[in-house]
């Protein structure tokens, strides 16, 4: 089994404004690029030999910045839709608030579906080259991946992943 590191993308425009982004493509802001560069400097000691990213620009650019810092070829970053953020449907674009009733939106990707996508991702990761993989993705998808890796971790109580913090999720 491969060693898996996970990194949530750098700070994006919609993160700054407090809006729910989901699968809406929102770019990194300057601070997000700085965060990604710092993450790349920290990643130099991790012996990463494969990088995979969500196709959304905030994750893809984060992956590219990290790749440049560690000397990983940009054309070898594996882009996969499995790594997309949770689809929040009509809730996308709404201002996030802890008391926002997401159940009031009928077209949000179900948590079970999201976790199943994370399980498919784990199978896909095993087909990638190398032994140490960095996944660059999104917050909700990251919590789903934590749940898929460890049955004791529940999606709704899994710790939130800070922007660009690289975490070892499977050794």
C-alpha positions as CSV (number, residue, x, y, z in Angstrom):
1,X,0.0,0.0,0.0
2,X,1.2,3.5,-0.9
3,X,2.1,6.2,1.6
4,X,-0.5,9.0,1.2
5,X,-0.1,12.6,2.0
6,X,-3.1,15.0,1.6
7,X,-3.0,18.7,1.0
8,X,-6.0,21.0,0.8
9,X,-5.6,23.7,-1.9
10,X,-4.4,27.2,-1.0
11,X,-6.7,30.1,0.0
12,X,-9.1,30.9,-2.9
13,X,-11.2,33.9,-3.8
14,X,-14.4,32.2,-2.5
15,X,-12.6,31.2,0.7
16,X,-11.8,34.8,1.3
17,X,-15.4,36.0,0.6
18,X,-16.9,33.2,2.8
19,X,-18.9,31.7,-0.1
20,X,-19.4,27.9,-0.6
21,X,-17.4,26.9,-3.7
22,X,-17.9,23.2,-4.1
23,X,-17.3,22.4,-7.8
24,X,-17.4,26.1,-8.7
25,X,-14.0,27.0,-10.1
26,X,-12.6,29.8,-8.0
27,X,-8.9,30.9,-8.3
28,X,-6.2,31.1,-5.7
29,X,-5.5,34.5,-4.3
30,X,-2.0,35.8,-3.7
31,X,-2.0,34.5,-0.1
32,X,-3.0,31.0,-1.4
33,X,-0.1,31.0,-3.8
34,X,2.3,31.9,-0.9
35,X,0.7,29.1,1.2
36,X,1.3,26.6,-1.6
37,X,4.9,27.8,-2.0
38,X,5.5,27.3,1.7
39,X,3.9,23.8,1.5
40,X,6.2,23.0,-1.3
41,X,9.3,24.0,0.7
42,X,8.0,21.8,3.6
43,X,7.3,18.9,1.1
44,X,11.0,18.7,0.0
45,X,11.8,16.3,2.9
46,X,8.8,14.0,2.3
47,X,10.2,12.0,-0.7
48,X,7.0,12.5,-2.7
49,X,7.3,10.6,-6.0
50,X,3.8,11.1,-7.3
51,X,1.3,14.1,-7.2
52,X,-2.4,13.8,-8.0
53,X,-4.8,16.7,-8.1
54,X,-8.4,17.8,-8.5
55,X,-8.9,19.5,-11.9
56,X,-10.3,22.6,-10.2
57,X,-7.9,25.5,-10.7
58,X,-7.4,26.2,-7.0
59,X,-6.2,22.6,-6.4
60,X,-4.3,22.2,-9.7
61,X,-2.4,25.5,-9.2
62,X,-1.5,24.5,-5.6
63,X,-0.2,21.1,-6.9
64,X,1.8,22.9,-9.6
65,X,3.4,25.3,-7.1
66,X,4.3,22.4,-4.8
67,X,5.6,20.4,-7.7
68,X,7.9,23.3,-8.8
69,X,9.3,23.6,-5.2
70,X,10.1,19.8,-5.0
71,X,11.4,19.5,-8.6
72,X,8.5,17.3,-9.7
73,X,7.6,17.5,-13.4
74,X,4.4,19.5,-14.0
75,X,3.4,17.3,-16.9
76,X,3.4,14.2,-14.6
77,X,0.8,15.6,-12.2
78,X,-2.2,13.2,-12.3
79,X,-5.4,15.1,-12.7
80,X,-8.6,13.2,-11.8
81,X,-12.2,14.2,-11.4
82,X,-12.5,11.7,-8.5
83,X,-10.6,14.4,-6.5
84,X,-13.2,17.1,-7.0
85,X,-14.7,18.9,-4.1
86,X,-18.2,17.8,-2.9
87,X,-20.9,19.2,-5.3
88,X,-23.0,21.5,-3.1
89,X,-25.5,22.1,-5.9
90,X,-27.7,25.2,-5.4
91,X,-25.9,25.9,-2.1
92,X,-22.8,26.9,-4.1
93,X,-22.3,30.7,-4.0
94,X,-24.2,31.0,-0.7
95,X,-22.3,32.5,2.2
96,X,-21.2,29.8,4.5
97,X,-22.5,29.9,8.1
98,X,-22.2,27.1,10.7
99,X,-26.0,27.0,11.0
100,X,-26.7,26.9,7.3
101,X,-29.2,24.1,6.7
102,X,-27.5,22.1,3.9
103,X,-30.3,19.6,4.1
104,X,-32.6,22.3,2.7
105,X,-30.8,22.0,-0.6
106,X,-32.0,18.9,-2.5
107,X,-29.2,18.7,-5.1
108,X,-26.2,18.4,-2.8
109,X,-23.9,15.4,-3.3
110,X,-24.8,12.9,-0.6
111,X,-22.2,12.1,2.0
112,X,-22.4,8.4,1.2
113,X,-21.8,9.1,-2.5
114,X,-18.8,11.3,-1.6
115,X,-17.3,8.6,0.7
116,X,-17.8,6.0,-2.1
117,X,-15.9,8.4,-4.5
118,X,-13.1,8.6,-1.9
119,X,-13.0,4.7,-1.8
120,X,-12.7,4.7,-5.6
121,X,-9.9,7.2,-5.2
122,X,-8.0,4.9,-2.9
123,X,-8.2,2.1,-5.4
124,X,-7.1,4.5,-8.2
125,X,-4.1,5.7,-6.0
126,X,-2.8,2.2,-5.9
127,X,-2.4,2.2,-9.8
128,X,-0.3,5.4,-9.7
129,X,3.5,5.2,-10.1
130,X,5.8,5.5,-7.1
131,X,5.2,4.7,-3.4
132,X,4.6,8.1,-1.8
133,X,1.7,10.0,-3.3
134,X,0.6,13.6,-2.5
135,X,-3.1,14.2,-3.1
136,X,-4.1,17.9,-3.6
137,X,-7.8,18.4,-3.3
138,X,-10.5,20.0,-1.2
139,X,-11.8,20.2,2.4
140,X,-15.0,18.1,2.2
141,X,-13.4,15.6,-0.1
142,X,-10.5,15.4,2.4
143,X,-12.9,14.5,5.2
144,X,-14.5,11.9,3.0
145,X,-11.0,10.4,2.3
146,X,-10.3,10.3,6.0
147,X,-13.5,8.3,6.5
148,X,-12.6,6.0,3.7
149,X,-9.2,5.3,5.1
150,X,-10.4,4.8,8.7
151,X,-13.9,3.5,9.6
152,X,-13.5,5.1,13.0
153,X,-13.4,8.6,11.4
154,X,-16.9,9.9,10.7
155,X,-17.3,12.4,7.9
156,X,-19.2,15.0,10.0
157,X,-16.7,14.8,12.9
158,X,-13.5,14.5,10.9
159,X,-11.1,17.3,11.5
160,X,-11.2,20.1,9.0
161,X,-8.1,20.4,6.9
162,X,-6.4,23.8,6.9
163,X,-5.3,25.3,3.6
164,X,-2.0,23.8,2.3
165,X,-1.2,21.8,5.4
166,X,0.3,18.6,4.2
167,X,-0.9,15.7,6.3
168,X,0.2,12.1,6.4
169,X,-2.9,10.0,6.1
170,X,-1.5,6.6,5.4
171,X,2.0,5.4,6.2
